[in-house]
Amino acid sequence: MVVEYIRYTVPAERSADFEQAYKAASGVLDEDPHCLAYEIAQGVEEPEHYTVRIEWDSVEGHEQGFRRSARFGEFFTAVKPFFAQIQEMKHYTVRFGARR
């Protein structure tokens, strides 16, 4: 498993549109076999900062499977208006952690 982190800086006047875009795109993530989980979080101290965290089965599953899927265009169309606000979009390997 790998985790993709996408960090955005979204002006306050666009935050509702940003959240709605990801709500619209979430159906595609829900149905994709390569997407294991996801969350969209808004900064508390700096509410213009958002982090999207997506767990993928693998980088290949994300880049070759999801991005080449029939419904990827629907996902891309929903979130594309916010691409200029991306500060980071990278995959990470989880080394250790805990759940409660």
Buried (B, 14 or more C-beta within 10 A) or exposed (E): EBBBEBBBBBEEEBBEEBBEBBEBBBEBBEEBEBBBEBEBEBBEEEEBBBBBBBBBBEEEBBBEBBEEBEBBEEBEEBBEEBEEBEEEEEBEEEEEEEEE
